[in-house]
Amino acid sequence: MPHWLTGVLTCLLILLNTLVGIGPMLVLGVLKAVIPHTELRRLCSRGVMWIAETWAEINKAIFHALLPTVWEVHCDTPLEKDHSYLVISNHQSWVDIPALVNAFNRKTPYFKFFLKRALIWVPFLGLAFWALDYPFMKRYSKAHLAKHPQDQGKDLEITRRACEKFQQLPVTVVNYLEGTRFTPAKQKAQQSPYRHLLKPKAGGIAFVVAALGAQMRSVLDVTIVYPGERPPGFWQLVSGQVARITVDIRGRALPADLIHGDYSLDADYRARFQSWVSELWQEKDQRISALRQSIAAQSGKAAITEDNG
């Protein structure tokens, strides 16, 4: 099929899948919000998660049936549905989300993203995010905080309150440490010391760890790599123009001395947490280079084989 037809068909099937699932999900979401009984609320939460996982699994099937994309997933640790995880990933494109879905859906608890508040107004998806208890963040610029110092720390307080809800069920919390999608322009503006990454922000995950404590001992260090110099957009994915997506997953244990601490007030704890994140990021930057070299070598061998054939 031509790319435009593949893209239209893929989008229509995803939309149909969304329309079928959104109604039951919102009903359970409303019931969860109004029912006073704790156990019934927990059952509603499980129902919402089951619908979300089924929606994601059907989307996976659509991608695999219609798209030529090779989903290459490497994982060095067993994944469990009844275990909570903190996922730390690089962020380049909207395609990162389907990549994570393909790697983790129905292998770990359904994941939670920290989203920009504006996304709650996205048709259908905004309501689904609300039903799924996704925390909506509002980031304040330095200029805003200079004029309105009373807003200092509000985003981290939202993080703490959101994580309190996660204590009731196993959860996979996804955190993009860069805070935004990578672009060469942002990298240059930041004067980032990394070749493939922006500077990481440790505060968000430090508050997740503080709120969930020992529940967040297991860390999944995820590295997503695409072929070519520029990451693909969502349309390129759904129209069949992405040849390969590589997801490398490394299991890590959160250092014991970081499980308990106050990132805001304890300067020593903050320094240790930032040092741990910096080490992760240095390793990730090197891993991206190695994965890109491997992908380029595989593409070269494939081209030679095709020419010989």
C-alpha positions as CSV (number, residue, x, y, z in Angstrom):
1,M,0.0,0.0,0.0
2,P,1.2,3.6,-0.5
3,H,2.3,5.3,2.7
4,W,-0.7,7.7,2.8
5,L,-3.2,4.8,2.6
6,T,-1.3,2.8,5.3
7,G,-1.4,5.9,7.6
8,V,-5.1,6.6,7.1
9,L,-6.1,3.0,7.7
10,T,-3.9,2.7,10.8
11,C,-5.3,5.9,12.2
12,L,-8.9,4.9,11.5
13,L,-8.4,1.5,13.3
14,I,-6.7,3.2,16.3
15,L,-9.6,5.7,16.4
16,L,-12.2,2.9,16.3
17,N,-10.4,1.1,19.1
18,T,-10.3,4.2,21.2
19,L,-14.0,4.9,20.6
20,V,-15.0,1.4,21.7
21,G,-12.9,1.5,24.9
22,I,-13.4,5.1,26.0
23,G,-17.0,4.8,27.2
24,P,-16.6,1.9,29.6
25,M,-13.3,3.4,30.9
26,L,-15.0,6.7,31.7
27,V,-17.9,5.0,33.4
28,L,-15.5,3.2,35.7
29,G,-13.5,6.3,36.2
30,V,-16.6,8.3,37.4
31,L,-17.6,5.4,39.7
32,K,-14.1,5.3,41.2
33,A,-14.4,9.1,41.8
34,V,-17.8,8.9,43.6
35,I,-17.8,5.5,45.4
36,P,-16.7,5.9,49.0
37,H,-15.9,2.2,49.5
38,T,-12.1,1.6,49.3
39,E,-12.3,-1.9,47.9
40,L,-14.8,-1.0,45.2
41,R,-12.6,1.9,44.1
42,R,-9.7,-0.5,43.9
43,L,-11.8,-2.8,41.7
44,C,-12.8,0.1,39.5
45,S,-9.1,1.0,39.1
46,R,-8.3,-2.5,38.1
47,G,-11.1,-2.4,35.5
48,V,-9.8,0.9,34.1
49,M,-6.3,-0.6,33.8
50,W,-7.6,-3.8,32.1
51,I,-9.4,-1.6,29.5
52,A,-6.3,0.4,28.9
53,E,-4.1,-2.7,28.6
54,T,-6.6,-4.2,26.1
55,W,-6.7,-1.0,24.1
56,A,-2.9,-0.9,24.0
57,E,-2.7,-4.6,23.0
58,I,-5.1,-4.1,20.1
59,N,-3.1,-1.1,18.9
60,K,0.1,-3.3,19.1
61,A,-1.7,-5.9,16.9
62,I,-2.7,-3.1,14.4
63,F,0.9,-1.9,14.2
64,H,2.3,-5.4,13.7
65,A,-0.4,-6.3,11.0
66,L,-0.1,-3.1,8.9
67,L,3.4,-1.7,9.4
68,P,6.7,-3.0,8.2
69,T,8.5,-1.7,11.4
70,V,10.8,-4.2,13.2
71,W,10.3,-3.8,16.9
72,E,13.7,-4.8,18.4
73,V,13.5,-5.1,22.2
74,H,16.4,-6.2,24.4
75,C,15.8,-6.7,28.1
76,D,18.3,-8.1,30.6
77,T,15.9,-8.6,33.5
78,P,12.6,-10.5,34.0
79,L,9.4,-8.4,34.0
80,E,6.6,-9.0,36.4
81,K,3.0,-7.8,36.5
82,D,2.7,-7.6,40.2
83,H,5.8,-5.6,40.7
84,S,6.2,-1.8,40.7
85,Y,8.8,-0.2,38.5
86,L,10.4,3.2,37.9
87,V,11.1,3.6,34.2
88,I,13.8,6.1,33.2
89,S,13.9,6.8,29.4
90,N,15.4,9.2,26.9
91,H,12.8,11.2,25.0
92,Q,12.9,12.1,21.3
93,S,9.5,11.8,19.7
94,W,5.8,10.9,20.2
95,V,6.9,7.5,18.8
96,D,8.6,6.9,22.2
97,I,5.1,6.1,23.7
98,P,4.2,3.3,21.2
99,A,7.7,2.0,21.6
100,L,7.2,1.7,25.4
101,V,3.8,0.2,24.9
102,N,5.2,-2.5,22.6
103,A,8.0,-3.3,25.1
104,F,6.0,-3.3,28.4
105,N,2.2,-3.8,27.9
106,R,0.9,-6.8,29.8
107,K,4.5,-7.5,31.0
108,T,4.5,-4.9,33.7
109,P,1.7,-2.9,35.4
110,Y,0.2,-0.4,33.1
111,F,2.4,2.7,33.1
112,K,1.8,6.2,34.3
113,F,3.2,9.2,32.6
114,F,3.6,12.7,34.1
115,L,1.8,14.8,31.5
116,K,1.6,18.5,30.6
117,R,-1.7,19.9,31.9
118,A,-2.7,21.1,28.4
119,L,-3.1,17.4,27.3
120,I,-6.2,17.0,29.4
121,W,-8.0,18.9,26.7
122,V,-7.1,16.5,23.9
123,P,-10.3,14.8,22.6
124,F,-10.9,11.4,24.1
125,L,-7.3,10.9,25.3
126,G,-7.6,13.7,27.9
127,L,-10.6,12.0,29.5
128,A,-8.8,8.6,29.4
129,F,-5.7,10.1,31.1
130,W,-8.0,11.5,33.8
131,A,-9.7,8.1,34.3
132,L,-6.2,6.4,34.5
133,D,-5.1,8.9,37.3
134,Y,-2.3,10.2,35.1
135,P,-0.8,13.2,37.0
136,F,-1.0,16.5,35.0
137,M,1.9,18.8,35.6
138,K,2.3,22.5,35.1
139,R,5.9,23.5,34.6
140,Y,6.9,27.0,35.5
141,S,9.7,28.9,33.8
142,K,12.4,30.6,35.7
143,A,11.0,34.0,34.6
144,H,7.5,33.0,36.0
145,L,9.0,31.9,39.3
146,A,10.9,35.1,39.6
147,K,7.7,37.1,39.4
148,H,5.6,34.5,41.3
149,P,7.8,32.9,43.9
150,Q,4.7,31.4,45.6
151,D,4.5,28.9,42.8
152,Q,8.0,27.5,43.6
153,G,7.7,23.7,44.3
154,K,4.1,23.3,43.2
155,D,4.9,20.9,40.4
156,L,6.8,18.6,42.8
157,E,3.9,18.8,45.3
158,I,1.6,17.5,42.5
159,T,4.1,14.7,42.0
160,R,4.0,13.8,45.6
161,R,0.1,13.8,45.7
162,A,-0.1,11.7,42.5
163,C,2.3,9.1,43.8
164,E,0.1,8.6,46.9
165,K,-2.6,7.1,44.6
166,F,0.0,4.7,43.2
167,Q,0.5,3.1,46.6
168,Q,-2.7,1.1,46.3
169,L,-1.7,-0.9,43.2
170,P,1.4,-2.1,41.5
171,V,2.4,0.6,39.0
172,T,5.0,1.4,36.4
173,V,5.9,5.1,36.6
174,V,7.6,6.5,33.5
175,N,9.8,9.5,33.9
176,Y,11.5,11.4,31.0
177,L,14.4,12.9,32.9
178,E,15.2,15.5,30.1
179,G,11.8,17.0,30.7
180,T,11.2,17.6,27.0
181,R,11.9,16.0,23.7
182,F,15.5,16.1,22.5
183,T,16.4,18.4,19.6
184,P,19.8,19.6,18.5
185,A,18.7,23.2,19.1
186,K,17.7,22.4,22.7
187,Q,21.0,20.5,23.2
188,K,22.9,23.6,22.0
189,A,21.0,26.0,24.1
190,Q,21.6,23.9,27.2
191,Q,25.2,23.4,26.3
192,S,24.5,19.7,27.2
193,P,27.7,17.7,27.8
194,Y,26.0,14.7,26.2
195,R,26.2,13.8,22.5
196,H,22.7,12.3,22.2
197,L,20.8,13.6,25.3
198,L,19.7,16.8,27.1
199,K,20.7,17.4,30.7
200,P,18.7,15.2,33.1
201,K,16.5,16.6,35.9
202,A,16.7,14.5,39.0
203,G,14.1,16.3,41.1
204,G,11.0,14.6,39.6
205,I,12.2,11.0,40.2
206,A,13.6,11.9,43.6
207,F,10.1,12.9,44.7
208,V,8.6,9.7,43.1
209,V,11.1,7.7,45.1
210,A,10.4,9.7,48.3
211,A,6.6,9.2,47.9
212,L,6.7,5.5,47.1
213,G,9.7,4.5,49.1
214,A,10.7,0.8,49.0
215,Q,7.9,0.2,46.4
216,M,10.2,1.9,43.8
217,R,13.4,-0.2,44.4
218,S,13.3,-1.6,40.8
219,V,14.5,0.8,38.1
220,L,14.2,0.0,34.4
221,D,16.7,2.1,32.4
222,V,15.3,2.3,28.9
223,T,17.1,3.6,25.9
224,I,15.1,4.1,22.6
225,V,17.0,4.4,19.3
226,Y,15.7,5.1,15.8
227,P,17.5,4.7,12.5
228,G,18.7,7.9,10.8
229,E,19.8,11.2,12.3
230,R,16.3,12.6,13.1
231,P,13.7,10.7,15.2
232,P,10.5,9.9,13.3
233,G,7.2,11.6,13.9
234,F,3.9,9.8,14.7
235,W,2.7,10.1,11.0
236,Q,5.9,8.5,9.8
237,L,5.3,5.5,12.1
238,V,1.6,4.9,11.3
239,S,2.3,5.4,7.6
240,G,4.9,2.6,7.6
241,Q,8.0,4.8,7.1
242,V,10.0,3.6,10.1
243,A,12.1,0.6,9.4
244,R,13.2,-0.3,12.9
245,I,12.7,0.8,16.5
246,T,15.2,-0.4,19.1
247,V,14.4,-0.5,22.8
248,D,17.2,-1.5,25.2
249,I,16.1,-2.2,28.8
250,R,18.5,-2.6,31.7
251,G,17.3,-3.6,35.1
252,R,18.8,-1.7,38.0
253,A,18.3,-1.6,41.7
254,L,17.8,1.8,43.3
255,P,20.8,2.4,45.7
256,A,19.7,1.8,49.2
257,D,21.0,5.2,50.4
258,L,18.6,6.9,48.0
259,I,15.4,5.3,49.0
260,H,14.8,7.6,51.9
261,G,15.8,11.3,51.9
262,D,14.6,14.8,51.4
263,Y,15.7,16.2,48.0
264,S,14.6,19.7,48.7
265,L,16.2,20.2,52.1
266,D,19.1,17.8,52.4
267,A,22.0,19.1,50.2
268,D,24.0,15.9,50.7
269,Y,21.1,13.6,49.6
270,R,20.5,15.9,46.7
271,A,24.1,15.7,45.6
272,R,24.1,11.9,45.9
273,F,20.9,11.6,43.9
274,Q,22.2,13.9,41.1
275,S,25.5,12.0,41.0
276,W,23.6,8.7,40.5
277,V,21.5,10.2,37.7
278,S,24.6,11.7,36.0
279,E,26.2,8.3,36.0
280,L,23.1,6.7,34.4
281,W,23.0,9.5,31.8
282,Q,26.7,9.1,30.9
283,E,26.2,5.4,30.4
284,K,23.0,6.0,28.3
285,D,24.8,8.4,26.0
286,Q,27.5,5.8,25.3
287,R,24.9,3.1,24.8
288,I,23.0,5.2,22.2
289,S,26.3,5.6,20.3
290,A,26.9,1.8,20.4
291,L,23.3,1.0,19.4
292,R,23.4,3.4,16.5
293,Q,26.7,1.9,15.3
294,S,25.2,-1.6,15.5
295,I,22.0,-0.5,13.6
296,A,24.2,1.1,10.9
297,A,26.3,-2.1,10.6
298,Q,23.2,-4.2,10.3
299,S,21.7,-1.9,7.6
300,G,25.0,-2.1,5.7
301,K,25.0,-5.9,5.8
302,A,21.4,-6.0,4.7
303,A,22.1,-3.7,1.8
304,I,25.1,-5.8,0.7
305,T,23.0,-9.0,0.9
306,E,20.3,-7.4,-1.2
307,D,22.7,-6.2,-3.8
308,N,24.3,-9.7,-4.0
309,G,20.9,-11.2,-4.3
